[in-house]
Amino acid sequence: MDASVSPAPPSSPSTLRRVFALRRVKVAFFTCLAVSLLILPTWQAPYPMLFGRLLIAGTMVIVAYGLFERWPARLPKWLARWALQVMGVAVAVPLGVLLAYCLTTMGEQPAWYVDEKRLTGFAFMSFLGLLASPWIAVSALFNEIRDAARNQALAFELERSEFERKALDARLRLLQARVEPHFLFNTLANVRELVNTGSPRASTVLDSLIAYLRAAVPRLNEPAATLAQELDLVRAYLEVMHMRMPDRLDFTIEADEEARLLQCPPMTLLTLAENAVRHGIDPSEEGGHIGVRAWVEDGRCRARVTDTGMGLGSGGAGLGTGLTNLRERLALFFGGDAKLDLQPVQPHGTSAELDFPARRATE
């Protein structure tokens, strides 16, 4: 005969806890209490005996409901487990009432089943149990199915969130990998130019480059950086650029101590500083000044890179790729709760300001 396979029964230490789950015990107790109060006016036996008989029958119902929840493990396809549980409860009601009467009248004469009043009480109690118990069992089944569906949905949601987190982390690393060769190769090209021209500043530039690489390379594959690390990297980069064009570039870096401890995506400030050099200072014959400042305001971090170079109108045509990449990395890192704003500076230049949540780096 074809049979469907149910989940394997749980280990024995948890079987009793499952069968006599608190919710089931409470439902059985209050059902017995309600039935006892309902029939008390017509009952001749003492109330404790009446309530005790109902509790014995209720316990039998709980056992039957829990037993057929997992046993047998294999059922015919035409027999649903919920139907088996309801039938088990229906059979358990008269058996439970029978057991209750046998236990509470043991040794009494005449026997309860030859006493017309007790026999009528047995039939009436069994009838009420058969009337109520299957419906209560069906209601309990629906509640358990609903709870199982909710728990499964929560498990799926947690799993989906974990997959999304891993996907975002992979995307962030991919975007970061696109940035790293870009600034490293540009810096090496600048140093090579000085060496090829026999510039006396070549040795000093190499020292600055070493400091720059010491700041950059250890963090190339890290998922997050602190603003302190970012500022060190920006300082090393701008020192290299200053050595390349000492008469056309100067810079200042300021940051609150609180801001230096905050998290941000790697290469965030460096992207803005490199953008300021390439599109602001480098194309300008006069050069200019680059100012980097970071501070905390109302629970958010603000970081601004300002240059007095060509400005958005003249030198900003090529800003798109680098800043689009940066915006995407910020969105992935902060979940959309970050923004990058570009504004012109008078009389000329550009201000790039970051605004993101002030999250301290974990130790």
N, C-alpha and C positions, 0 to 999 in steps of 0.2 A: 504494500500500500504506500502511495506517495505520502510523504510527511514533510512538514516545514520544520525548520530547525530554529529553536528559540535560543537566546543568549545563554551561555553557560551559567549555572547557578553560582552564587557568590560563595566565598569561603565560609565555613561553618561559624567562626567567631562573629560574623556580622549577620548571620541569618536571623537570630532572635531579635537583634536590633531592627532589622528590616521588617520582620513580621509584626512586632509590637512597636512600630514607630509611634512617636508621641501623638502625631495628628490622628492616627487610627484609634489609639486608646482614648483620646479625648472625645472623638465622635461617638465611639461605642458607649462611653460612660454617660455622656449627656443624652444619648438616645434612650438608654436604659432608665435614666432619671425621668425623662419626659413620659415614657410609657408607664412607669410606675405611678407617677402622679395622676396620669390619665385614668388608670383603672383602679386606683386606691379606693374611691368611694364605693365601688361594688365588690371589694375584696374583703374576705373575712379573716384571712391569715394576718399575722403581725407584719407591719411594713418592712422591718429589717429582713424578714424571710422573703417577702415579695421582691425587694430590691436585690437580695442575694441571688435569687433564682434568675433574675434578668441579667445580672452580671455574669453568671456562669454561662448562660446562653450567649451573651455578647462575646465572651472570651472564645467560645467555640466558633463564632462567626469570624472573628479576627484570624483565628488559626486557619480556617478554611480559605479565607480570602488570601492570606499570605502564602499558604501552601501551594495553591494552584497558580500563584503569580509566576513561579519558576519551575514548577513540577507538573507533569513530566517535561523533560527538555524537548522532546519531539511530539508534535501534535499532528493529526491528520489535517490536510489542507482545508477540509470542509468545517473544521472546528476552530473557531477563533478563541484565543486565550481569554479574552474578556468574557466571552460567553461561558467558558468553563468556570471562571471565577464566580460569575453570577449564579450559575447552577449549583456550584459548591456552597455558596452562601445560603441558597434556598434549602438545600439538604441539611446544612448545619443548624438551621434554626430549630426544627422539631427535635433533632438529635440533642442539641444543647438544652432545650427545655426538658426533654426526657431525662438527661443526666442531672439537671438541676433538681427535678422532682425526686429522683432516686436518692440523691445525696441528702436532701433536706427532710426526707420522710423515712430514712433508713431505720428499720427496727420497729416502726409504728404498725399497729394493727387497728383496723384492717388496712391492707395495702392501698396506696393512693389510687391505683387504677381500678379498684372495685368500689371506691367512694365516688358517688355521682357528682358531688360538688367539686371535689379535687379534679376529677376527670374533665369536668366542664371548664375549670380554671386552666388545666393543661391545654385543652383545645383552644380556648380563647387566647391564651398567651402565645401559642404557636401561630394562630391566625394573625395576630397583630404583628408578630415577628416576620411572618411571610409577606405581609402586606408592606412593611416598611423596609426590611433589610435589603432586598434586591435593588430597590431604588436608591438607597443610600450607597450601596456598592457601585452602582452605575455612576452616581455623582462623584464618588471617590476616584473611580477610574478616569473620568474626564479631567478631574483636577490633577491627577498624576500625569496624564498624557500632556496636559497643558504645561505643567512644571518641567517635564522632560524636554518638551519642545523649546521652552524658554532657556533651559540650561544648554541645550544643544546650540541654540542661536547665539548665546553668549560665547560658547566655545568657538564657534565659527567666526564670530566677530573678533575675538582675541587672536585667532590664527590669521585672519585677514589683516588685522592691524600689524601683526608681526611681519607678514609678507610685505606689506606696504612700507614698513620701516626699513626692511632690508633693501627693497627696491629704491627707496629714496637715498639710502646710504650709498648704494652702488652708483646712482645717478650723480650724487654729489662728488664722489671720487672721480667719476668720469670727467665732470666739468673741471674739477681741480687739476686733473692730469693734463687737460688742454691748456691750462694757464701756466703750469710749471715750466715746460720747455720754452715757452714764449719769453718770459722775463729772463731766464737763465741765458738763452742764446743771445738776446739783445745786449745783455750786460757784457758777455764775453766779446761780442763784436765791438763794443765801445772800447774795451781794454785793448783789443788787438789793433784798433785804429791808432791809439796813443803809442803803442809799441812800434808799429810800422813807421810812424812819423818821427820816431826818435825823441819823443817828448821827454823832458827831464822829470815830468810828473809820473812817468810810467811806474816807477817803483812804489810811489805813494799810492797810486791807483790800485796796484796789485795788493798792497796791504789792506786797502779798503774793501777790495773784492773778496779777499780771504775772510774778513770780518762778515761781509755780506753772506758768503756761502755758509759760514759757520752758523749764521742765524737762520738761513733758509733750509739747507739740506736736511738737518735732523727732523724737520717737521713736514717734509714733502708729503708723507703718506698718513699724517695724523688726521683724524676726522674733525678735530676742533683745535682752536688756538685761543690764547688769551690776547687781550689788547696789548698787554705788556710785550708779548712776543711779536705781535704785529708791528708795534712801534719800533722795536729793536731792528726788525727787518727793514722797515721803511727808512730808518736812520742810516743803516748800512748802504741801502740802495741809493739814497740821495747823496751820501758822501761820495760814492763812486761817480754819480752824475756831476757833482760839484767839481771833482777833480778833472772831469772831462771838459767842463766849460766853467772855469772858476770865475770868469768875469761876467757871466750871464745868468748864473743861478746861485741863489742863497736860499736857506730854508730855516724854519723854526718848528720845533715839535713840543707841544704842551699836552699834558694829560693829568686829570685828577687821579689820586692814588686809588680811589674807589673804582674808577673806570678801568684802571690797568688790570684789575682782577677778573674782568668780565669775559665771557666766552663770545667768540665770533667764528665764522668760517675761515679757514686758512687762506692767506693771500688777499684778504678783503681790502685792507688799507693799502697794501702794495699795488693792487690793481688801480686804485684811484691815484696814487702817487705816480705810477708809471704813465697813466693817462695824462696827468698834468704836465709831465716832462715832455712826452711825445707830441701832444696836440696843443699844448699851451706855450711852454718855454722854448722847446727846440725850434719851432718854426719862426719864432720872433727874433729879429735882429738884436733887439735890446735885451732879450732874456726876461727875467723877472724873479719873483719871490714865490716860494711855495710854503704855505703855512698848514701845519697839521695840528688839530686840536681834538681832544676827546674828553667828555664829561658826562655826568649822570644827572638826569633831571626828571622828577616825577616818576621814578621807577623805571625809566628807560635810558638807554645809552644813546648819546648823540656823538657822532664823530664827523668832523668836517675837514676836507682837504681843499684849500683855496690856492689858486695861482693867479698871478697878474700877467699872464701871457696873452696869446692871441684872442682868447675868448671863444664862445660858442659859435658866433657868426662866421669867424674866419678859420679857426682851426678845428672846429668840432665835427667836420664832415665824416671823419673816420671813427667817431666815438662808439658807434652802434654795437659792434661785435663784443668788445671787452666788457662794456657795461651791461649788455643783455645777458652775457654769461654770468656776471656778478649778481644781477637781479635774480636770476634763476637759482644760483647757489644760496642766496639769502632766503628765498622763498622755501627752498628745500630744508634749510637748516632751522629756520624759525617758524615753519608752517604757515607762511603767508603774513606773519605779524612783523614785517620789516619793510622799510621802504628806502629808496635812494632818490634824492631830489637834486636836480641840477639847476643852478641859477647863474645868470650873468653877474659879473662884478664890474662896478664902475671905477675908473673909466674903461677898463678892459680887463678881461680875465674870466675865470669860471670858479664857481663854488659847488662842490659835490658834497652833500650832507647825507649821512646815514642815520637812520632812526630804527632801533630794534630793542627788544626786551633786555633788561639788565639782569642777565643770568650769571651768577658767579661760577667760575670753573670748579668742578669737583676735584677734591684732592686725590 
